[in-house]
Amino acid sequence: MKHTQKFQRSALMAAVLAASAVGAQAQSAASNVRMYGVLDVGVSTFSRSATVDKRLTKMNTDTNSSSIWGITGSEDLGGGLAAQFGLEAGLDPKSGGATGGAATGAQTPIANVLWRRGSWVGLKSNSWGSLRLGRDYTTHILAQLVNGTGMPDVAINSSTANLMVAQGIGNDFWNSNMIRYTSPSFAGFDVGVQYILGEQPGDSSAGRGIGGVVNYTYAPFKVALSYTKNNGVNDPTLGALGNHANDDVHYWILTGSYDVGKYRLAFLYDKVSNKNKIPYGWLDSKAWLIGGNYAFTPELRVGLQYSEINASDDAVAGTPYKKKSKYAVITAHYSLSKRTYLFSTFGHADNGIAPIQPLWGGSQGGQQAVKGDSINGFVVGMVHRF
């Protein structure tokens, strides 16, 4: 009898453990949460700083890709439908601090934002695409994923992003209060649209933003065209709509690439229209970029790019600066694994009214951006993704 009871208890315990294991497996299959991040750090030297015409040596972060950490997840709801969420924050590896400052965009900046780079929730369907609500990447940053030097890790910082910042678009990489839809791919095409709520009492257009992007892929070609319009754009230093609640800035970005494995070519053209002269750094201008890279070995790739920003006559009226700024970059990446590589990058900026940094500099990004001067920057460092 005792043996029978002992056997029954053992069988019951085994059944409970088996049921728990099955339940855990089912839950794991239905839900997925992942933490990820990038650390980009190097030692750099610049021919001058923004305030003093003397050489500056410093620890440089985010030369290639922004240092970040984030959490993303999904839950299978059945029938090809899934719930999704994303949280993403910037970090400064050289000090351990957060980066990014206030959350900027079409609305009034908010200080001390942890999830500045993304805090959204949404639904995704295999048949109709995805819908996200919250703070997210804007559609124009998605078009930049065809980067100037064409490096495989989409290292846009010391490339297209530097141009965007010099033109003022860098204040619009993310936006709060966003509704964003992304379509599934059809015959090589996919579309993304965004609508940003201004949240201004009595005036729904003040602080509002709209935008969209069309991507087309026909291997080895890839092309993206995006458009963005922001009403009542904010000065990150003023933090208020003030007298510019219904002024607007709008811009187009066209990018493309040709990728055949060992080598890759890429281009960008953009136009920023700011006829109202909002004093917020949005420069009425045009820019173009051409670049590419070549894989000398499976581990070693070398990339080159050249770009220019041409400001409008009105933008330079009354200033001592020339209309044209020029920017050149050469970079080499040596892969140690799929997630880790060493790099060296040289950047040269010959600036007019648009202040381009020779290298993206993370938390000290604007320190080497000087109007009307030529600046060199060189960095050697390492990138690790997890």
C-alpha positions as CSV (number, residue, x, y, z in Angstrom):
1,M,0.0,0.0,0.0
2,K,2.8,2.4,1.0
3,H,4.6,1.6,-2.3
4,T,1.4,2.3,-4.2
5,Q,0.9,5.7,-2.5
6,K,4.5,6.5,-3.1
7,F,4.2,5.6,-6.7
8,Q,1.0,7.7,-7.0
9,R,2.7,10.7,-5.4
10,S,5.7,10.3,-7.8
11,A,3.4,10.0,-10.8
12,L,1.4,13.1,-9.7
13,M,4.6,15.1,-9.2
14,A,5.9,14.1,-12.6
15,A,2.6,15.1,-14.2
16,V,2.8,18.5,-12.6
17,L,6.4,19.1,-13.7
18,A,5.5,18.0,-17.2
19,A,2.5,20.3,-17.3
20,S,4.6,23.2,-16.0
21,A,7.3,22.5,-18.7
22,V,4.6,22.4,-21.4
23,G,3.1,25.6,-20.1
24,A,6.4,27.3,-20.0
25,Q,7.2,26.2,-23.5
26,A,3.8,27.4,-24.8
27,Q,4.3,30.7,-23.1
28,S,7.8,31.0,-24.5
29,A,6.5,30.3,-27.9
30,A,3.7,32.9,-27.6
31,S,5.9,35.6,-26.1
32,N,9.4,36.8,-26.8
33,V,11.3,39.6,-24.9
34,R,14.9,40.5,-25.9
35,M,17.4,43.0,-24.6
36,Y,19.9,44.4,-27.1
37,G,22.5,47.1,-27.4
38,V,25.5,48.7,-29.1
39,L,28.8,50.1,-27.6
40,D,30.9,52.3,-29.8
41,V,34.0,53.8,-28.2
42,G,37.3,55.1,-29.6
43,V,40.3,57.4,-28.9
44,S,40.2,60.5,-31.2
45,T,42.0,63.7,-32.1
46,F,40.7,66.8,-33.7
47,S,42.5,69.7,-35.3
48,R,40.5,72.1,-33.1
49,S,37.5,72.4,-30.8
50,A,34.4,74.5,-31.3
51,T,35.7,77.2,-28.9
52,V,39.5,77.1,-29.2
53,D,41.6,76.8,-32.3
54,K,43.9,74.2,-30.7
55,R,44.2,70.4,-31.0
56,L,41.8,68.3,-28.9
57,T,42.3,64.7,-27.9
58,K,39.4,62.9,-26.3
59,M,37.5,59.6,-25.9
60,N,35.0,59.6,-28.7
61,T,31.7,57.7,-28.6
62,D,29.2,56.8,-31.3
63,T,31.5,57.4,-34.3
64,N,29.7,54.8,-36.3
65,S,26.5,53.8,-34.6
66,S,24.9,55.3,-31.5
67,S,25.7,53.5,-28.2
68,I,22.3,52.3,-27.0
69,W,20.5,49.7,-25.0
70,G,16.9,48.6,-25.4
71,I,14.2,46.1,-24.8
72,T,11.9,44.7,-27.5
73,G,9.3,42.1,-27.4
74,S,6.3,40.5,-29.1
75,E,3.4,38.2,-28.2
76,D,1.8,35.8,-30.7
77,L,-2.0,36.6,-30.7
78,G,-2.8,33.9,-33.3
79,G,-4.0,34.2,-36.9
80,G,-0.8,35.9,-38.0
81,L,-1.3,38.8,-35.5
82,A,1.2,39.8,-32.9
83,A,1.5,42.5,-30.2
84,Q,4.8,44.3,-30.0
85,F,6.6,46.9,-27.9
86,G,10.0,48.7,-27.9
87,L,12.0,50.7,-25.4
88,E,15.3,52.2,-26.4
89,A,17.7,54.5,-24.5
90,G,21.0,56.2,-25.4
91,L,24.1,55.7,-23.2
92,D,27.6,57.1,-23.0
93,P,30.2,54.3,-22.6
94,K,33.0,56.6,-21.6
95,S,31.2,57.9,-18.5
96,G,28.3,55.5,-17.9
97,G,25.8,58.3,-18.2
98,A,22.7,58.7,-20.4
99,T,22.9,60.6,-23.7
100,G,20.4,62.5,-25.8
101,G,19.2,65.2,-23.4
102,A,15.7,66.4,-24.0
103,A,13.2,64.6,-26.2
104,T,12.9,66.8,-29.3
105,G,10.9,66.9,-32.5
106,A,7.8,68.7,-33.6
107,Q,6.6,69.2,-30.0
108,T,8.0,71.0,-27.0
109,P,11.2,69.3,-25.7
110,I,10.9,67.4,-22.5
111,A,14.0,67.1,-20.3
112,N,15.5,64.0,-18.7
113,V,13.9,61.5,-21.0
114,L,15.1,57.9,-20.4
115,W,13.6,56.2,-23.4
116,R,14.4,59.1,-25.7
117,R,15.1,56.8,-28.7
118,G,11.8,54.9,-28.5
119,S,8.9,54.0,-26.3
120,W,6.1,52.4,-28.3
121,V,3.5,49.6,-28.4
122,G,1.7,48.2,-31.4
123,L,0.3,45.4,-33.5
124,K,1.8,43.6,-36.5
125,S,0.1,41.4,-39.0
126,N,1.6,39.3,-41.7
127,S,-1.0,40.5,-44.2
128,W,-1.6,44.2,-43.4
129,G,1.6,45.4,-41.8
130,S,2.3,47.1,-38.4
131,L,0.9,50.0,-36.5
132,R,2.8,51.6,-33.6
133,L,1.8,54.3,-31.0
134,G,4.2,56.3,-28.9
135,R,7.7,57.8,-29.4
136,D,9.4,56.2,-32.4
137,Y,11.9,56.7,-35.2
138,T,10.6,59.1,-37.9
139,T,10.2,57.9,-41.5
140,H,13.1,60.1,-42.7
141,I,15.6,58.3,-40.5
142,L,14.5,55.0,-42.1
143,A,15.4,56.3,-45.5
144,Q,19.0,57.0,-44.2
145,L,19.6,53.3,-43.6
146,V,21.3,53.4,-47.0
147,N,24.4,55.0,-45.4
148,G,27.0,57.0,-47.2
149,T,30.0,54.7,-46.8
150,G,27.8,51.6,-47.3
151,M,29.1,49.7,-44.3
152,P,27.1,46.6,-43.5
153,D,26.3,47.6,-39.9
154,V,24.4,50.7,-41.1
155,A,26.9,53.1,-39.5
156,I,25.2,56.4,-40.5
157,N,26.6,58.7,-37.7
158,S,29.8,59.9,-39.3
159,S,28.0,59.9,-42.6
160,T,24.5,60.9,-43.5
161,A,23.5,61.8,-39.9
162,N,26.2,64.4,-39.8
163,L,24.7,66.1,-42.8
164,M,21.2,66.0,-41.3
165,V,22.4,67.6,-38.1
166,A,24.2,70.4,-39.9
167,Q,21.0,71.1,-41.8
168,G,18.9,71.0,-38.6
169,I,17.1,67.7,-39.4
170,G,19.0,66.0,-36.5
171,N,16.3,67.5,-34.2
172,D,13.8,65.2,-35.9
173,F,15.3,61.7,-35.8
174,W,12.5,60.7,-33.4
175,N,9.2,62.2,-32.5
176,S,6.7,61.8,-29.6
177,N,3.0,61.4,-29.9
178,M,3.4,59.4,-33.1
179,I,1.1,57.1,-35.0
180,R,3.2,55.1,-37.5
181,Y,2.1,52.5,-40.0
182,T,4.4,50.3,-42.0
183,S,3.1,48.2,-44.9
184,P,4.2,44.6,-45.7
185,S,6.4,44.3,-48.8
186,F,4.6,43.9,-52.1
187,A,6.5,43.4,-55.4
188,G,9.6,44.9,-53.8
189,F,7.7,48.0,-52.4
190,D,6.9,48.9,-48.8
191,V,5.5,52.1,-47.4
192,G,5.6,53.9,-44.1
193,V,3.5,56.8,-42.9
194,Q,3.5,58.8,-39.7
195,Y,1.2,61.3,-38.0
196,I,2.4,63.3,-35.0
197,L,-0.1,64.9,-32.6
198,G,0.7,68.5,-31.7
199,E,-1.4,68.4,-28.5
200,Q,-2.0,72.2,-28.6
201,P,-5.4,73.3,-27.2
202,G,-7.7,74.9,-29.8
203,D,-5.2,74.4,-32.7
204,S,-4.7,70.8,-33.9
205,S,-2.2,71.9,-36.6
206,A,0.2,73.6,-34.1
207,G,3.1,71.2,-33.4
208,R,1.7,68.6,-35.8
209,G,3.9,66.5,-38.0
210,I,3.3,64.3,-41.0
211,G,5.6,62.2,-43.1
212,G,6.1,59.1,-45.2
213,V,8.7,56.9,-46.9
214,V,8.5,54.6,-49.9
215,N,11.2,51.8,-50.2
216,Y,11.9,49.8,-53.3
217,T,14.2,46.8,-53.4
218,Y,15.2,45.0,-56.6
219,A,18.5,43.3,-55.8
220,P,21.2,44.5,-56.0
221,F,19.4,47.9,-56.1
222,K,17.7,49.6,-53.2
223,V,16.0,53.1,-53.3
224,A,14.1,55.1,-50.6
225,L,12.2,58.4,-50.9
226,S,10.9,60.2,-47.8
227,Y,9.0,63.4,-47.1
228,T,8.4,65.1,-43.7
229,K,6.5,68.3,-42.7
230,N,6.5,69.7,-39.2
231,N,4.4,72.6,-38.0
232,G,5.5,74.8,-35.1
233,V,9.0,73.3,-35.0
234,N,10.7,73.8,-31.6
235,D,14.0,75.3,-30.7
236,P,15.6,72.8,-28.2
237,T,17.0,75.7,-26.3
238,L,13.7,77.6,-26.0
239,G,11.4,74.7,-25.5
240,A,8.2,76.5,-26.5
241,L,6.1,77.1,-29.6
242,G,6.1,80.8,-29.0
243,N,5.2,82.9,-32.1
244,H,6.0,80.1,-34.5
245,A,3.1,77.7,-33.7
246,N,2.0,77.5,-37.3
247,D,5.3,78.0,-39.2
248,D,6.5,74.9,-40.9
249,V,9.6,73.1,-42.1
250,H,9.5,70.4,-44.7
251,Y,12.1,68.3,-46.4
252,W,12.7,65.5,-48.9
253,I,15.3,62.8,-48.8
254,L,16.2,60.4,-51.6
255,T,18.7,57.6,-51.0
256,G,19.8,54.5,-52.9
257,S,22.4,51.8,-53.0
258,Y,23.9,49.2,-55.3
259,D,25.3,46.1,-53.4
260,V,27.0,43.2,-55.1
261,G,28.8,41.7,-52.1
262,K,32.4,42.7,-52.3
263,Y,31.6,46.3,-53.1
264,R,28.7,48.7,-52.5
265,L,27.8,52.1,-53.8
266,A,25.4,54.5,-52.1
267,F,24.0,58.0,-52.6
268,L,21.8,60.6,-50.9
269,Y,20.1,63.8,-52.0
270,D,17.9,66.0,-49.7
271,K,16.2,69.4,-49.7
272,V,15.2,71.3,-46.6
273,S,12.7,74.1,-47.1
274,N,12.4,76.7,-44.3
275,K,11.1,79.9,-45.9
276,N,9.8,81.3,-42.6
277,K,13.3,81.7,-41.1
278,I,12.3,80.0,-37.9
279,P,15.4,80.6,-35.7
280,Y,15.8,76.9,-34.8
281,G,18.7,75.8,-36.9
282,W,16.6,74.3,-39.7
283,L,18.8,75.5,-42.6
284,D,17.1,76.2,-46.0
285,S,19.5,74.1,-48.0
286,K,20.2,71.1,-50.3
287,A,22.7,68.3,-49.8
288,W,24.1,65.4,-51.7
289,L,26.4,62.5,-50.9
290,I,28.1,59.7,-52.8
291,G,30.1,56.9,-51.3
292,G,30.8,53.2,-51.1
293,N,33.0,50.5,-49.7
294,Y,35.1,47.5,-50.9
295,A,35.8,44.2,-49.0
296,F,39.5,43.4,-49.4
297,T,39.1,40.3,-47.3
298,P,36.0,38.8,-45.5
299,E,37.1,40.7,-42.4
300,L,38.4,44.0,-43.8
301,R,36.2,46.6,-45.5
302,V,37.3,50.2,-46.5
303,G,34.7,52.9,-47.2
304,L,34.8,56.3,-48.7
305,Q,32.3,59.2,-49.0
306,Y,32.1,62.8,-50.2
307,S,29.2,65.2,-49.6
308,E,28.2,68.8,-49.8
309,I,25.6,71.1,-48.3
310,N,24.5,74.1,-50.3
311,A,22.6,76.8,-48.4
312,S,20.1,79.1,-50.1
313,D,21.0,82.8,-50.7
314,D,18.5,83.8,-48.1
315,A,20.1,81.5,-45.5
316,V,23.5,83.2,-45.8
317,A,22.2,86.7,-46.3
318,G,23.8,89.0,-43.7
319,T,26.4,86.4,-42.5
320,P,30.2,86.2,-43.3
321,Y,29.9,82.5,-44.2
322,K,30.0,80.9,-47.7
323,K,27.0,78.9,-49.0
324,K,28.8,75.6,-49.4
325,S,30.1,73.1,-46.8
326,K,32.1,70.1,-47.9
327,Y,32.6,66.8,-46.1
328,A,34.8,63.7,-46.8
329,V,35.3,60.5,-44.8
330,I,37.5,57.4,-45.1
331,T,36.9,54.5,-42.8
332,A,38.1,50.9,-42.3
333,H,36.3,48.2,-40.4
334,Y,38.0,44.9,-39.3
335,S,35.6,42.2,-38.1
336,L,36.6,40.1,-35.2
337,S,33.2,38.3,-35.2
338,K,29.6,38.9,-36.3
339,R,29.0,41.2,-33.4
340,T,32.4,42.9,-32.9
341,Y,34.7,45.0,-35.1
342,L,37.7,47.4,-34.8
343,F,37.6,50.6,-36.8
344,S,39.6,53.7,-37.8
345,T,38.0,56.7,-39.4
346,F,39.3,60.0,-40.7
347,G,36.9,62.9,-41.4
348,H,37.5,66.3,-43.0
349,A,34.9,69.2,-42.9
350,D,35.4,72.4,-44.9
351,N,32.5,74.4,-43.5
352,G,30.5,77.4,-44.7
353,I,27.3,78.3,-42.9
354,A,26.4,74.6,-42.3
355,P,28.6,73.4,-39.5
356,I,29.5,69.7,-40.2
357,Q,31.4,67.8,-37.6
358,P,34.4,65.8,-39.0
359,L,33.3,62.8,-36.8
360,W,30.2,62.2,-34.9
361,G,31.0,62.6,-31.2
362,G,28.3,61.1,-29.1
363,S,27.6,63.1,-26.0
364,Q,30.0,65.8,-27.2
365,G,28.7,65.7,-30.7
366,G,28.6,69.5,-31.4
367,Q,32.0,70.4,-29.9
368,Q,33.9,70.2,-33.2
369,A,31.2,71.7,-35.5
370,V,32.3,75.2,-36.5
371,K,30.9,77.5,-39.1
372,G,33.4,78.9,-41.6
373,D,36.4,76.7,-40.7
374,S,38.1,73.5,-41.8
375,I,38.4,70.8,-39.2
376,N,40.0,67.3,-39.3
377,G,39.2,64.4,-37.0
378,F,40.7,60.9,-36.6
379,V,39.6,58.0,-34.3
380,V,40.5,54.4,-33.6
381,G,38.1,52.3,-31.7
382,M,35.9,49.3,-31.3
383,V,32.2,48.4,-31.7
384,H,30.4,45.6,-30.0
385,R,26.7,44.6,-30.4
386,F,24.8,42.4,-28.0
